[in-house]
């Protein structure tokens, strides 16, 4: 499993998560940042650094935010 960036990031894009990621698995999209599940080492640094609480362990993602898993997959699929 991996971490997921959810709705609190939309249009916020603080980028604190990008600065702390040791494997550079976070990319900027048009409206938010996305975590590449294939590259993420699940260290949790991004979750701790996010000032708006937008980063979740995918299994702890609130039900109403589950669509952000697919959104991230689509973002990386189309890159």
Secondary structure, DSSP 8 states (H G I E B T S, - for coil): --EEE-GGGTTT---HHHHH-TT--EEE-SSSEEE-TTT-----HHHHH-TT--EEEGGGS-GGGTHHHHHHHHHHHT-
